[in-house]
Amino acid sequence: MLNIIQQFTIKNEVGEIRPLKIGHINDSFIVESKNPGGESYFLQKINHHIFKNVEGLQQNIQIVTDHLRAKLIETGASDIDKRVLQLIPTKDGKLFYQGAEGAFWRVYVNIEGTHSYDAITPELAYKAGEAFGNFQYMLADIPHDELIETIPNFHNIEFRLEQFRDAVKANAAGRLEMTQWLVDEIESRAEEMCMPERLFREGKLPKRINHCDTKVNNMLFDVNNEPICIVDLDTVMPGFVLSDFGDFMRTAANTGAEDDVNLDNIGVNLDIFEAYTRGYLKKATFLTPVELGNLAFGAKLLSYMQTVRFFGDYINGDTYYKIEHQHHNWQRSLAQFKLLQSQEEHFETMQQIVFDCKK
C-alpha cells in the first residue's frame, strides 16, 4: 500500500493507512500524514470490472471537479478545497496508477472536519435537495457529450428491458413458473416507462450531467451540519435529471426497506418527497417545462427500473447482485414493485407537490 501511495504527488510523509468500510464498489483507505496537521489523503482501488474505461472515468471526474472549482471561484465561495473533490496526479502526470498486478488506484485530498449520514429526515432531505440541485445547476452548462458513460446505459430503461427480456427468454434458473405474473406487470408498463427515451429522440427532453447515485450518504456535511461537498463521482455522466430526482425518491422517500420482507411497510414518504423537492427546485432553476413536468414520473421510473433489474437477476440465477439467501432478489423485486404501486397510487399528489414547490 505504501508503494502505491508513493506513486502520487503527495506533499507529506505517509503515516498510518486505515481501511474504510464504505460503499460496495471500490476499496477505500485514509492515508494519514506523519506530520501533525499535514494534508491527509483518500486512496481508492477502482473496481475496473464495473468501470471498464478507467481513463475515461478519471477524465470525467477531472472535468467535473475543475468545472465546479471554477464556478465556486467565480461566485466568491469560501473553503473551496472543502467544497469540491481534488484529484492528486501520479508522478508521471496521470489521474490513476495501475499496479503490477493490474489493479487501478486513485488519490483525492481527504476533506477533513466533515461527516455524512445514512438515515434520512425531512430536514436532511431538504438540504440534500438543495445540494444535488445546486450540483446539477453548476454543471448544467457542460455539454453532455463531453463526458463518457462510465457504465453504459446505466439508467436507460429501454436497454434494461432488453436485458430483462433476454433473461425471461432464457429462464436460466427455471424460476418463471411461479413469477410470470410479475413479468406481465412489467410488460404492461413498458411503453409508458420508455417515454423519456422517446422524448429525448424527439428533441424534447435534454440530457445533462447527472450524479446517478443521489443518496444522502453521498454528500459531506460541515461542522454546522450544512452540506458542503458532493462525493462519489464515479457515476457522474450524461442522463436525464428526472433519473437523479427519481433515484433519491426511490431510496429515501420509501417508508420501508429496499428488500423489506413485510410489504405492508412500504409506501411513499410524502414528507421526504416534499422536503427534497422543495430544496431541489430552489436550486435547479435551469429546468425546462418538460423536465419539471416529469420529475414525479422519475420516481416511478427508477422504482420500475430497479424492479426490472432485481427481477431479471433473479430469473438469471442471481449472477449480478450479492444475495443473503436464495430468494433475496425476488424479495427485492417484490419490495420495489410495491413501492412503484404506491407511487402510482400517489402520483397526482406527487405531481402537485412538484408544481406547488415551483411556485
RODO-2510 file (C-alpha; in nm, 4 decimals, decimal comma):
residues 359
     n   res          X          Y          Z
     1     m     0,0000     0,0000     0,0000
     2     l     0,2857     0,2381     0,0815
     3     n     0,4396     0,1730    -0,2602
     4     i     0,1083     0,2670    -0,4259
     5     i     0,0561     0,5977    -0,2441
     6     q     0,4173     0,6946    -0,3186
     7     q     0,3386     0,6866    -0,6919
     8     f     0,1298     1,0044    -0,6423
     9     t     0,2460     1,3646    -0,5942
    10     i     0,1560     1,3877    -0,2260
    11     k     0,3018     1,6630    -0,0089
    12     n     0,3649     1,4807     0,3168
    13     e     0,5439     1,1805     0,4521
    14     v     0,2996     0,8918     0,4852
    15     g     0,1764     0,7912     0,8301
    16     e    -0,0963     0,5404     0,9149
    17     i    -0,3056     0,3911     0,6326
    18     r    -0,6566     0,2967     0,7523
    19     p    -0,9135     0,0946     0,5542
    20     l    -1,2662     0,2385     0,5384
    21     k    -1,5794     0,0258     0,5296
    22     i    -1,7811     0,2440     0,2918
    23     g    -1,9527     0,1725    -0,0385
    24     h    -1,9964    -0,1539    -0,2231
    25     i    -1,7822    -0,0964    -0,5316
    26     n    -1,4332     0,0397    -0,4555
    27     d    -1,1873    -0,0345    -0,1718
    28     s    -1,1076     0,2845     0,0204
    29     f    -0,8362     0,3962     0,2629
    30     i    -0,7413     0,7081     0,4606
    31     v    -0,3721     0,7917     0,4353
    32     e    -0,2632     0,9984     0,7347
    33     s     0,0320     1,2372     0,7349
    34     k     0,3257     1,1752     0,9674
    35     n     0,3367     1,5498     1,0252
    36     p     0,0719     1,6743     1,2720
    37     g    -0,1835     1,8828     1,0857
    38     g    -0,0444     1,7777     0,7493
    39     e    -0,2640     1,7048     0,4486
    40     s    -0,4200     1,3576     0,4518
    41     y    -0,5432     1,1615     0,1522
    42     f    -0,8247     0,9365     0,0353
    43     l    -0,6869     0,6366    -0,1549
    44     q    -0,9184     0,4169    -0,3618
    45     k    -0,8778     0,0965    -0,5563
    46     i    -1,1073     0,1390    -0,8585
    47     n    -1,3272    -0,1577    -0,9453
    48     h    -1,2348    -0,1854    -1,3138
    49     h    -1,4711    -0,4783    -1,3622
    50     i    -1,7597    -0,2317    -1,3225
    51     f    -1,5835     0,0803    -1,4510
    52     k    -1,4134    -0,0708    -1,7532
    53     n    -1,2831     0,2573    -1,9005
    54     v    -1,0762     0,3831    -1,6070
    55     e    -0,9074     0,6557    -1,8102
    56     g    -1,2476     0,7890    -1,9223
    57     l    -1,3821     0,7625    -1,5680
    58     q    -1,0981     0,9683    -1,4257
    59     q    -1,1202     1,2203    -1,7066
    60     n    -1,4919     1,2653    -1,6265
    61     i    -1,4095     1,3373    -1,2635
    62     q    -1,1365     1,5833    -1,3597
    63     i    -1,3679     1,7730    -1,5991
    64     v    -1,6440     1,7919    -1,3383
    65     t    -1,4254     1,8909    -1,0434
    66     d    -1,2382     2,1531    -1,2489
    67     h    -1,5727     2,2979    -1,3619
    68     l    -1,7131     2,3037    -1,0085
    69     r    -1,3984     2,4678    -0,8741
    70     a    -1,4127     2,7390    -1,1417
    71     k    -1,7787     2,8077    -1,0626
    72     l    -1,7054     2,8321    -0,6900
    73     i    -1,4181     3,0738    -0,7503
    74     e    -1,6426     3,2790    -0,9793
    75     t    -1,9078     3,3130    -0,7069
    76     g    -1,6534     3,4017    -0,4374
    77     a    -1,7240     3,0904    -0,2293
    78     s    -1,5152     3,0251     0,0809
    79     d    -1,3468     2,6976     0,1800
    80     i    -1,3323     2,5868    -0,1831
    81     d    -1,0959     2,2994    -0,1020
    82     k    -1,3698     2,1560     0,1195
    83     r    -1,6454     2,2106    -0,1384
    84     v    -1,5099     2,0100    -0,4290
    85     l    -1,3012     1,6939    -0,4556
    86     q    -0,9396     1,7317    -0,5658
    87     l    -0,7631     1,4526    -0,7546
    88     i    -0,3901     1,4056    -0,6944
    89     p    -0,1980     1,3098    -1,0112
    90     t     0,0733     1,0483    -1,0246
    91     k     0,4366     1,1488    -1,0563
    92     d     0,4120     1,0966    -1,4310
    93     g     0,1038     1,3200    -1,4568
    94     k    -0,1709     1,0587    -1,4830
    95     l    -0,5016     1,0606    -1,2945
    96     f    -0,4605     0,6990    -1,1840
    97     y    -0,1913     0,4415    -1,1185
    98     q    -0,2028     0,0841    -1,2427
    99     g    -0,0052    -0,1567    -1,0280
   100     a     0,1905    -0,4541    -1,1490
   101     e    -0,0962    -0,6866    -1,0545
   102     g    -0,3337    -0,4903    -1,2835
   103     a    -0,5314    -0,3006    -1,0193
   104     f    -0,6129     0,0674    -1,0711
   105     w    -0,5712     0,3275    -0,7956
   106     r    -0,6510     0,6970    -0,7458
   107     v    -0,5961     0,9529    -0,4718
   108     y    -0,8011     1,2518    -0,3556
   109     v    -0,7120     1,5096    -0,0939
   110     n    -0,9059     1,3989     0,2148
   111     i    -1,1686     1,6548     0,3213
   112     e    -1,1316     1,6684     0,6985
   113     g    -1,3765     1,8018     0,9544
   114     t    -1,6797     1,6640     0,7712
   115     h    -1,9318     1,3880     0,8299
   116     s    -2,2082     1,2071     0,6421
   117     y    -2,5452     1,0500     0,7182
   118     d    -2,7124     0,7235     0,6242
   119     a    -3,0554     0,7841     0,7814
   120     i    -3,2879     1,0441     0,6320
   121     t    -3,5197     1,3048     0,7860
   122     p    -3,7260     1,5785     0,6163
   123     e    -3,4662     1,8352     0,7278
   124     l    -3,1831     1,6335     0,5720
   125     a    -3,3930     1,5673     0,2622
   126     y    -3,4388     1,9421     0,2110
   127     k    -3,0640     2,0002     0,2438
   128     a    -2,9920     1,7076     0,0100
   129     g    -3,2328     1,8560    -0,2441
   130     e    -3,0528     2,1899    -0,2303
   131     a    -2,7131     2,0212    -0,2622
   132     f    -2,7988     1,7979    -0,5576
   133     g    -2,9997     2,0760    -0,7245
   134     n    -2,7022     2,3120    -0,6939
   135     f    -2,4653     2,0387    -0,8159
   136     q    -2,6708     1,9950    -1,1334
   137     y    -2,7104     2,3735    -1,1701
   138     m    -2,3337     2,4290    -1,1672
   139     l    -2,2815     2,1517    -1,4242
   140     a    -2,5761     2,2420    -1,6480
   141     d    -2,3567     2,4286    -1,8990
   142     i    -2,1253     2,1320    -1,9662
   143     p    -2,2314     1,9731    -2,2994
   144     h    -2,3433     1,6195    -2,2154
   145     d    -2,1218     1,4682    -2,4854
   146     e    -1,8042     1,5948    -2,3150
   147     l    -1,8301     1,3092    -2,0644
   148     i    -1,8396     0,9357    -2,1281
   149     e    -2,0969     0,6996    -1,9791
   150     t    -1,8871     0,5313    -1,7101
   151     i    -2,1443     0,2499    -1,7024
   152     p    -2,3015     0,2482    -2,0498
   153     n    -2,6848     0,2586    -2,0495
   154     f    -2,6886     0,2705    -1,6687
   155     h    -3,0306     0,4435    -1,6455
   156     n    -3,1519     0,3562    -1,9975
   157     i    -3,4793     0,1704    -1,9389
   158     e    -3,5014     0,0506    -2,2997
   159     f    -3,1662    -0,1238    -2,2544
   160     r    -3,2675    -0,2638    -1,9142
   161     l    -3,5867    -0,4063    -2,0651
   162     e    -3,3848    -0,5722    -2,3415
   163     q    -3,1705    -0,7400    -2,0767
   164     f    -3,4819    -0,8402    -1,8854
   165     r    -3,6499    -0,9935    -2,1913
   166     d    -3,3343    -1,1908    -2,2695
   167     a    -3,3441    -1,3248    -1,9129
   168     v    -3,7101    -1,4222    -1,9450
   169     k    -3,6466    -1,5946    -2,2761
   170     a    -3,3553    -1,7975    -2,1366
   171     n    -3,5196    -1,8717    -1,7988
   172     a    -3,1757    -1,9961    -1,6891
   173     a    -3,2741    -2,0705    -1,3276
   174     g    -3,6173    -2,2142    -1,4116
   175     r    -3,7945    -1,9608    -1,1911
   176     l    -4,0585    -1,8262    -1,4289
   177     e    -4,3429    -2,0647    -1,3480
   178     m    -4,4198    -1,9005    -1,0131
   179     t    -4,3235    -1,5457    -1,1138
   180     q    -4,4842    -1,4974    -1,4551
   181     w    -4,7371    -1,2567    -1,3038
   182     l    -4,4619    -1,0026    -1,2353
   183     v    -4,3323    -1,0376    -1,5919
   184     d    -4,6824    -0,9419    -1,7079
   185     e    -4,6909    -0,6424    -1,4706
   186     i    -4,3563    -0,5205    -1,6032
   187     e    -4,4581    -0,5582    -1,9649
   188     s    -4,7889    -0,3792    -1,9073
   189     r    -4,5941    -0,0665    -1,8024
   190     a    -4,3048    -0,0919    -2,0500
   191     e    -4,4338     0,1508    -2,3134
   192     e    -4,5095     0,4206    -2,0542
   193     m    -4,1717     0,3807    -1,8861
   194     c    -3,9788     0,4198    -2,2131
   195     m    -4,1301     0,7668    -2,2599
   196     p    -3,8147     0,9638    -2,1562
   197     e    -3,6007     0,7899    -2,4190
   198     r    -3,8639     0,8706    -2,6835
   199     l    -3,8798     1,2346    -2,5716
   200     f    -3,5003     1,2561    -2,5988
   201     r    -3,5009     1,1223    -2,9540
   202     e    -3,7717     1,3761    -3,0405
   203     g    -3,5509     1,6564    -2,9035
   204     k    -3,7950     1,7385    -2,6217
   205     l    -3,6004     1,6095    -2,3187
   206     p    -3,2334     1,7096    -2,2841
   207     k    -2,9534     1,5055    -2,1386
   208     r    -2,7447     1,6751    -1,8726
   209     i    -2,4592     1,5836    -1,6431
   210     n    -2,6108     1,3736    -1,3634
   211     h    -2,4706     1,2278    -1,0426
   212     c    -2,6581     0,8967    -1,0955
   213     d    -2,6276     0,7889    -0,7306
   214     t    -2,8208     1,0550    -0,5407
   215     k    -2,8173     0,9195    -0,1867
   216     v    -2,7868     1,1319     0,1258
   217     n    -2,4639     0,9499     0,2196
   218     n    -2,3007     1,0787    -0,0987
   219     m    -2,2640     1,4270     0,0446
   220     l    -2,0406     1,5574     0,3202
   221     f    -2,1671     1,7928     0,5911
   222     d    -1,9573     2,0552     0,7706
   223     v    -1,9365     2,1286     1,1439
   224     n    -2,2519     2,3433     1,1143
   225     n    -2,4368     2,0445     0,9667
   226     e    -2,4645     2,2061     0,6249
   227     p    -2,3923     2,0076     0,3056
   228     i    -2,0540     2,1140     0,1762
   229     c    -1,9386     1,8628    -0,0860
   230     i    -2,0952     1,6053    -0,3192
   231     v    -1,8798     1,2919    -0,3328
   232     d    -1,8699     0,9517    -0,5083
   233     l    -1,8406     1,0917    -0,8592
   234     d    -1,7798     0,7612    -1,0388
   235     t    -2,1256     0,7612    -1,1958
   236     v    -2,1313     1,1296    -1,2926
   237     m    -2,2285     1,1093    -1,6594
   238     p    -2,4909     1,2167    -1,9131
   239     g    -2,8530     1,1377    -1,8315
   240     f    -3,1959     1,2791    -1,7582
   241     v    -3,2401     1,4949    -1,4472
   242     l    -3,5596     1,3049    -1,3685
   243     s    -3,3437     0,9950    -1,3130
   244     d    -3,1374     1,1679    -1,0441
   245     f    -3,4534     1,3055    -0,8837
   246     g    -3,6211     0,9658    -0,9050
   247     d    -3,3307     0,7718    -0,7609
   248     f    -3,3295     0,9831    -0,4463
   249     m    -3,7038     0,9283    -0,4081
   250     r    -3,6671     0,5546    -0,4653
   251     t    -3,4106     0,5194    -0,1900
   252     a    -3,5080     0,7936     0,0579
   253     a    -3,8827     0,8555     0,0166
   254     n    -3,9703     0,4919     0,0939
   255     t    -4,1339     0,4057     0,4256
   256     g    -3,9839     0,0552     0,4085
   257     a    -3,6541    -0,1075     0,3165
   258     e    -3,5339    -0,1837    -0,0354
   259     d    -3,5705    -0,5547     0,0417
   260     d    -3,8441    -0,5366     0,3064
   261     v    -3,9952    -0,8749     0,3901
   262     n    -4,3163    -0,7076     0,5079
   263     l    -4,4632    -0,5337     0,2039
   264     d    -4,7095    -0,3523     0,4283
   265     n    -4,4150    -0,1406     0,5479
   266     i    -4,3581     0,0002     0,2008
   267     g    -4,5065     0,3225     0,0681
   268     v    -4,4235     0,6767    -0,0394
   269     n    -4,2951     0,9019     0,2370
   270     l    -4,4601     1,2236     0,1217
   271     d    -4,2845     1,4340     0,3883
   272     i    -3,9455     1,3319     0,2471
   273     f    -4,0739     1,3744    -0,1076
   274     e    -4,1964     1,7271    -0,0386
   275     a    -3,8854     1,8358     0,1541
   276     y    -3,6396     1,7124    -0,1105
   277     t    -3,8486     1,8614    -0,3926
   278     r    -3,8621     2,1989    -0,2198
   279     g    -3,4848     2,2065    -0,1694
   280     y    -3,4105     2,0752    -0,5172
   281     l    -3,6309     2,3225    -0,7024
   282     k    -3,4875     2,6120    -0,5018
   283     k    -3,1527     2,5483    -0,6749
   284     a    -3,2403     2,3658    -1,0001
   285     t    -3,3609     2,6806    -1,1755
   286     f    -3,2425     2,5595    -1,5169
   287     l    -3,5191     2,3010    -1,5700
   288     t    -3,7284     2,3093    -1,8869
   289     p    -4,1073     2,2658    -1,8608
   290     v    -4,0736     1,9085    -1,9884
   291     e    -3,8151     1,8248    -1,7214
   292     l    -4,0234     1,9839    -1,4482
   293     g    -4,3369     1,8061    -1,5631
   294     n    -4,1660     1,4679    -1,5488
   295     l    -3,9844     1,4869    -1,2130
   296     a    -4,2555     1,2918    -1,0301
   297     f    -4,2566     1,0408    -1,3157
   298     g    -3,8843     0,9957    -1,2487
   299     a    -3,9687     0,8460    -0,9090
   300     k    -4,1877     0,5827    -1,0740
   301     l    -3,9308     0,5208    -1,3461
   302     l    -3,6437     0,4433    -1,1097
   303     s    -3,8560     0,2114    -0,8918
   304     y    -3,9719     0,0338    -1,2066
   305     m    -3,6169     0,0122    -1,3377
   306     q    -3,4872    -0,1386    -1,0148
   307     t    -3,7740    -0,3899    -1,0130
   308     v    -3,6688    -0,4897    -1,3647
   309     r    -3,3035    -0,5237    -1,2635
   310     f    -3,3601    -0,7225    -0,9429
   311     f    -3,6167    -0,9487    -1,1073
   312     g    -3,4013    -1,0034    -1,4152
   313     d    -3,1126    -1,1096    -1,1932
   314     y    -3,3415    -1,3480    -1,0040
   315     i    -3,4532    -1,5088    -1,3308
   316     n    -3,0886    -1,5389    -1,4391
   317     g    -2,9965    -1,7220    -1,1186
   318     d    -2,8510    -1,4307    -0,9164
   319     t    -2,5454    -1,3583    -1,1285
   320     y    -2,5081    -0,9825    -1,0584
   321     y    -2,6274    -0,8678    -0,7155
   322     k    -2,4900    -1,0089    -0,3925
   323     i    -2,7591    -1,2039    -0,2100
   324     e    -2,8063    -1,3131     0,1505
   325     h    -3,0379    -1,6045     0,0754
   326     q    -3,1763    -1,7983    -0,2223
   327     h    -3,4749    -1,5722    -0,2882
   328     h    -3,3235    -1,2381    -0,1891
   329     n    -3,3564    -1,0896    -0,5373
   330     w    -3,7212    -1,1970    -0,5521
   331     q    -3,7778    -1,0292    -0,2166
   332     r    -3,6133    -0,7135    -0,3519
   333     s    -3,8248    -0,7316    -0,6672
   334     l    -4,1475    -0,7523    -0,4693
   335     a    -4,0446    -0,4642    -0,2427
   336     q    -3,9529    -0,2387    -0,5346
   337     f    -4,2732    -0,3261    -0,7180
   338     k    -4,4778    -0,2447    -0,4077
   339     l    -4,3050     0,0954    -0,3918
   340     l    -4,3891     0,1515    -0,7586
   341     q    -4,7540     0,0683    -0,6911
   342     s    -4,7598     0,3156    -0,4025
   343     q    -4,6035     0,5830    -0,6234
   344     e    -4,8678     0,5160    -0,8878
   345     e    -5,1384     0,5491    -0,6243
   346     h    -4,9964     0,8821    -0,5009
   347     f    -4,8829     1,0115    -0,8394
   348     e    -5,1249     1,3045    -0,8623
   349     t    -5,0224     1,4179    -0,5131
   350     m    -4,6545     1,3895    -0,6073
   351     q    -4,7151     1,5912    -0,9235
   352     q    -4,8970     1,8588    -0,7267
   353     i    -4,6107     1,8799    -0,4757
   354     v    -4,3676     1,9440    -0,7624
   355     f    -4,5823     2,2207    -0,9097
   356     d    -4,6508     2,3758    -0,5679
   357     c    -4,2797     2,3808    -0,4833
   358     k    -4,2029     2,5524    -0,8129
   359     k    -4,4354     2,8467    -0,7392
***
